[in-house]
Amino acid sequence: MKRDRFTVWCKKRICSVFPKASPKLRRKINSYRRFLIYGQKGYEKETDFLRKNMPRLKNPNAVPLIPYEWIEEYTENENINKLCRKDTGTKSFYLEHKGKRLYFPQTFGGKEAVNAYKQLLIEQDSRSPHKYYSETCNMEDADVFVDVGCAEAIMSLEAVNQAETIIVVEGMQVWFDALKNTFRPYKNVDFIFKFAGGNGSDDSFISLDAILHPYMEQGKRILIKMDVEGSEMSVLNGARKALSYSGSRWICAAYHKYGDFERISGLFRKHGYSIEKSDHYMFRYNPEQGDYFFTPGIIRAWKE
């Protein structure tokens, strides 16, 4: 479709599907339209997918974060739906993940649990820009796995038979019972139901240094996975001792805010880490500037 025809089509599509959008939301929609019309040099493959996906867009907040056609291998896979069951005891839905039960909150219906699980599988696909593990940063040789901002804690569930100790850190109350249900069969999981951040500990927050202190004292090899919805820099600023600890490796989300990738990678380099980024790109909205951008999803950091 030529640019001028695509421009007209976009305008008609937006007006017909989102006629009552608020000014703030309309600004976001118009920004998305401009992005689709003009694209961005170097991201032709990703932009082509977003353009093809536009006719199916029912919610302007549901623009694909991972803009690649292969995600349909999951979103359109009806067999995944069959993995969903309801636990009559907890009244919660769970999915069988690699032979283990992964629970979701009671507020999730079956369809919502399935869709959330599909998104988790997309994120950890080998082609995904959100993939946490790589050859340099994984559970190999890790004594302690720390899952910061764990939500449903699928990565902790995968690591539960590999690490001596699993520490799940989550401040959102909606996840507390689901986490207890998921990890009830396992004795090596510690729960910290607080938000990570700050320089110490109080009723709501706890610093990574406070969490990791006993394990650093024992000389344990620690793998920290952190995905805290844009608060990564705040958490890292309360982790000075952990950043200086030679036995720590890090897997850190770097896509929530514009410029996070540069800020977070710069902080790791400042502390003497080697870093690598995940392959491919995520697609995000910057509300401060009112535009969309591509960014690497994950930073992995280790000391040689």
C-alpha positions in Angstrom: 0.0 0.0 0.0 1.5 3.4 -1.0 2.1 5.9 1.7 -0.6 8.4 0.8 -3.2 5.6 0.5 -2.0 4.1 3.8 -2.3 7.5 5.5 -6.0 7.9 4.5 -6.7 4.3 5.5 -5.1 4.8 8.9 -7.2 7.9 9.6 -10.4 6.1 8.6 -9.5 3.1 10.7 -8.7 5.2 13.8 -11.9 7.3 13.5 -14.1 4.2 13.1 -12.6 2.0 15.8 -11.7 4.7 18.4 -14.3 7.5 17.9 -14.5 8.4 21.6 -10.9 8.3 22.6 -9.7 10.8 25.2 -7.3 13.5 24.1 -4.4 11.7 25.8 -5.3 8.4 24.1 -5.9 10.1 20.8 -2.4 11.6 21.0 -1.1 8.0 21.4 -3.2 6.7 18.5 -2.0 9.5 16.2 1.6 8.9 17.2 1.1 5.2 16.3 -0.4 6.3 13.0 2.5 8.6 12.2 4.9 5.8 13.0 3.2 3.4 10.7 3.1 5.9 7.9 6.7 7.1 8.0 8.4 4.1 9.7 11.9 4.2 11.0 15.1 3.5 9.1 16.7 0.2 10.1 13.5 -1.4 11.4 11.7 -2.2 8.2 10.9 -5.8 9.1 9.4 -4.8 12.4 7.4 -1.9 10.9 6.0 -4.1 8.1 4.6 -6.5 10.8 3.0 -3.6 12.7 1.4 -2.3 9.5 0.0 -5.8 8.7 -1.3 -6.1 12.3 -3.1 -2.7 12.2 -6.5 -4.1 10.8 -6.7 -6.4 13.8 -6.0 -3.8 16.4 -9.0 -3.6 18.7 -7.3 -1.7 21.6 -4.8 1.1 21.1 -3.0 -0.1 24.3 -2.6 -3.5 22.8 0.0 -2.6 20.2 2.4 -5.6 20.0 5.5 -5.1 22.2 7.3 -7.8 20.2 6.7 -6.9 16.6 7.4 -10.1 14.7 5.2 -12.5 12.8 6.3 -15.6 14.6 4.4 -14.5 17.8 1.3 -15.9 16.0 2.7 -19.4 16.6 1.6 -18.8 20.1 -1.3 -16.4 19.9 -3.1 -18.6 17.4 -2.2 -21.9 19.0 -5.3 -23.5 20.4 -3.4 -26.4 21.9 -2.0 -24.1 24.6 -5.6 -23.6 25.8 -5.8 -27.3 26.7 -3.0 -26.8 29.3 -5.3 -24.7 31.5 -7.1 -26.2 34.5 -8.9 -24.9 37.5 -7.9 -25.9 41.0 -11.1 -26.4 42.9 -9.3 -26.0 46.2 -7.7 -22.6 45.5 -10.4 -21.6 43.0 -7.5 -20.4 40.8 -6.6 -21.3 37.2 -3.2 -22.8 36.5 -1.3 -24.1 33.4 1.0 -27.1 33.3 4.4 -25.6 32.5 7.1 -28.3 31.9 5.4 -30.6 34.2 4.8 -28.1 37.0 1.7 -26.1 37.9 2.0 -22.3 37.3 -0.8 -20.6 39.1 -2.5 -17.2 38.3 -4.5 -14.9 40.6 -8.1 -15.7 41.5 -9.1 -12.6 39.6 -7.9 -14.2 36.3 -10.4 -16.1 34.3 -9.4 -19.1 32.2 -9.0 -17.1 29.0 -7.0 -14.4 30.8 -4.7 -17.0 32.3 -4.1 -18.6 28.9 -3.4 -15.3 27.2 -1.0 -14.3 30.0 0.8 -17.7 29.6 1.0 -17.3 25.9 2.7 -14.0 26.4 5.2 -15.6 28.7 6.1 -18.2 26.1 6.5 -15.5 23.5 8.8 -13.5 25.8 11.1 -16.5 26.3 11.1 -17.8 22.7 14.7 -18.1 21.3 13.8 -15.4 18.8 12.4 -12.9 21.3 14.0 -9.6 22.3 12.6 -10.3 25.8 14.5 -13.6 26.3 16.2 -13.6 29.6 18.8 -16.4 29.3 21.8 -16.6 27.0 25.0 -18.7 27.0 26.7 -16.1 29.2 23.8 -15.5 31.7 21.7 -18.5 32.7 21.2 -20.9 35.7 24.4 -22.8 35.0 26.7 -22.6 38.1 24.2 -20.4 40.0 23.6 -21.2 43.7 21.0 -18.6 44.3 18.4 -17.3 41.8 16.7 -13.9 42.7 13.6 -13.1 40.8 12.9 -9.4 41.3 9.5 -8.2 40.2 8.6 -11.9 39.6 4.8 -11.6 39.0 3.8 -15.2 38.3 7.5 -16.3 38.6 7.7 -18.6 35.6 11.5 -18.3 35.6 11.7 -19.2 39.2 9.6 -22.3 38.6 11.9 -23.4 35.8 14.9 -22.9 38.2 13.4 -24.5 41.2 15.3 -27.8 40.7 18.5 -26.2 39.7 19.3 -23.6 42.4 20.0 -24.2 46.1 17.8 -21.2 46.9 15.1 -19.3 45.0 14.1 -15.8 46.2 10.9 -14.4 44.7 10.5 -10.7 45.2 7.1 -9.2 44.4 5.3 -6.2 45.9 2.0 -6.5 44.0 -0.5 -8.1 46.4 -2.5 -9.6 43.5 0.3 -12.2 43.0 0.9 -13.3 46.6 -1.6 -16.2 46.8 -0.7 -17.4 43.3 3.0 -17.5 44.2 2.2 -19.5 47.4 0.2 -21.9 45.3 2.8 -22.4 42.7 5.7 -23.0 45.1 3.8 -25.0 47.8 5.5 -28.2 46.8 9.1 -26.8 47.0 11.1 -26.2 50.1 13.9 -24.0 48.6 11.8 -20.9 47.8 11.9 -17.8 50.0 9.1 -15.2 49.5 9.8 -11.5 49.9 6.4 -9.7 49.5 7.8 -6.2 49.1 8.9 -3.9 46.3 12.6 -3.9 45.6 14.2 -0.5 46.0 15.7 2.0 48.4 18.7 1.5 50.6 17.3 -0.6 53.4 14.0 -2.2 54.4 10.6 -1.0 55.6 7.0 -2.2 55.4 6.8 -1.9 51.6 10.3 -1.7 50.2 13.6 -3.7 50.5 16.9 -3.1 48.9 18.7 -5.7 46.9 21.7 -5.3 49.2 19.6 -6.2 52.2 18.2 -9.3 50.3 21.6 -10.5 49.1 23.8 -9.7 52.1 23.7 -13.2 53.7 24.4 -14.9 50.4 27.3 -12.6 49.5 28.8 -13.2 53.0 28.7 -17.0 52.2 30.3 -16.4 48.8 27.4 -17.8 46.9 27.1 -17.4 43.1 24.0 -15.3 42.5 21.9 -14.8 39.4 19.6 -11.8 39.6 16.7 -11.4 37.1 15.0 -8.0 37.4 11.9 -6.8 35.6 10.2 -4.1 37.6 8.2 -2.1 35.2 10.6 0.8 34.7 12.0 1.0 38.3 15.2 -0.8 37.4 17.5 2.2 37.9 15.9 2.8 41.3 16.5 -0.8 42.4 20.1 -0.7 41.1 20.8 2.4 43.0 20.0 0.5 46.2 22.3 -2.4 45.2 25.8 -0.9 45.4 27.3 -3.8 47.3 25.6 -6.3 45.1 26.9 -4.5 42.0 30.4 -4.7 43.5 30.1 -8.4 44.3 32.2 -10.5 41.9 29.9 -13.5 42.2 26.8 -11.8 40.8 25.4 -12.0 37.3 22.4 -9.9 36.1 19.6 -10.1 33.7 17.8 -6.8 33.6 14.8 -5.4 31.7 15.8 -2.3 29.8 12.7 -1.4 27.7 10.1 0.1 30.0 11.3 3.7 29.7 12.9 5.6 26.8 16.6 5.7 27.4 16.7 2.9 30.0 19.0 0.8 27.8 21.7 3.5 27.8 21.3 4.3 31.5 21.3 0.7 32.7 24.1 -0.5 30.5 26.2 2.6 31.5 25.7 1.8 35.2 26.8 -1.8 34.7 29.9 -0.8 32.7 30.7 1.8 35.5 30.9 -1.1 37.9 33.2 -3.2 35.7 30.7 -5.5 34.0 30.7 -6.9 30.5 27.3 -6.6 29.0 25.3 -8.0 26.1 21.8 -7.1 24.8 19.1 -9.4 23.7 18.7 -9.9 20.0 16.0 -8.0 18.0 13.8 -5.2 19.3 10.8 -4.3 21.4 8.3 -1.6 20.4 7.4 0.9 23.1 5.6 4.2 23.6 7.3 7.2 25.2 4.5 9.3 26.9 6.8 12.2 27.7 7.6 12.8 24.0 4.5 11.3 22.6 6.2 9.0 20.2 7.0 5.3 19.7 10.5 3.8 19.6 12.4 0.5 19.2 14.7 -0.7 21.9 16.6 -3.8 23.0 14.6 -5.6 25.6 17.1 -7.2 28.0 20.6 -6.4 29.3 22.8 -9.3 30.6 25.8 -8.3 32.7 28.6 -10.3 34.2 32.2 -9.9 35.4 35.0 -11.7 33.7 
